[in-house]
Amino acid sequence: MKDFVAIDFETANGQPCSVCSVGIVIVQHGLVADSFYSLIRPEPNYYSYFCQRVHGLSRTDTDTAPLFPDVWTEVERRIARVFSFELLPFCEPPAVPFVAHNARFDQGCLKAAFRVYQLTWPDYVFRDTLQASRRHFGKTLPNHQLQTVAAACGFDLTRHHNALADAEACAAIAIRIM
């Protein structure tokens, strides 16, 4: 797989729709073509203690951040620009798949945010580097957590749970094993 968009969300609380940051890395022909990070004002707008401890973000970080639809418009614009296809906001999936580590979580967050803002789900295609890692590395790794797999692929994930750093790690994994 040479063309894809690695994506990672962080959430403010236990609700999948409470995305508070997103990172994307756009890979074209096996090379990073663009990356993007944004804070997002979550919905619902409260932070659980657990989530704050994981990623370090709080309400003071996101109270003035843009809402999800505005951030997602920018994500779609960047994907369309890199892959040179016509942008049809919130109605056509990009011509390339999204890749995430534990894709079920990130796809669930994206679907939930689309529901909250009453956007039409464009049936995005997701691929999972967690599943790919299990197939590729099997029992040779102690676990298949993002930082473990990233290290096995030669990527030093020093800012784990920063959405852009996690998307960069996911892109490195996908380039190497997918």
JOJOTA-V136442 format. One record per backbone hydrogen bond with DSSP energy under -0.5 kcal/mol. NH is the residue of the N-H (numbers start at 1). CO is the residue of the C=O. If there is no record, write none. Layout:
((NH | CO) (NH | CO))
This chain:
((4 | 27) (5 | 97) (6 | 25) (7 | 99) (8 | 23) (10 | 21) (12 | 18) (18 | 15) (19 | 17) (20 | 10) (21 | 10) (22 | 38) (23 | 8) (24 | 36) (25 | 6) (26 | 34) (27 | 4) (27 | 25) (28 | 26) (28 | 31) (30 | 2) (31 | 28) (33 | 26) (34 | 26) (36 | 24) (38 | 22) (40 | 20) (41 | 66) (42 | 40) (43 | 17) (46 | 44) (48 | 12) (52 | 48) (53 | 49) (54 | 50) (55 | 51) (56 | 52) (61 | 58) (62 | 58) (63 | 59) (65 | 62) (70 | 67) (71 | 67) (72 | 68) (73 | 69) (74 | 70) (75 | 71) (76 | 72) (77 | 73) (78 | 74) (79 | 75) (80 | 76) (81 | 77) (82 | 78) (83 | 79) (84 | 80) (85 | 80) (88 | 86) (89 | 87) (91 | 88) (92 | 88) (97 | 3) (98 | 125) (99 | 5) (100 | 127) (102 | 100) (103 | 100) (105 | 102) (106 | 102) (107 | 103) (108 | 104) (109 | 105) (110 | 106) (111 | 107) (112 | 108) (113 | 109) (114 | 110) (115 | 111) (116 | 112) (117 | 113) (118 | 115) (119 | 114) (127 | 98) (129 | 100) (129 | 127) (130 | 100) (132 | 128) (133 | 129) (134 | 130) (135 | 131) (136 | 132) (137 | 133) (138 | 133) (138 | 134) (140 | 137) (141 | 138) (149 | 145) (150 | 146) (151 | 147) (152 | 148) (153 | 149) (154 | 151) (155 | 150) (157 | 155) (158 | 156) (162 | 159) (163 | 161) (166 | 162) (167 | 163) (168 | 164) (169 | 165) (170 | 166) (171 | 167) (172 | 168) (173 | 169) (174 | 170) (175 | 171) (176 | 172) (177 | 173) (178 | 174))
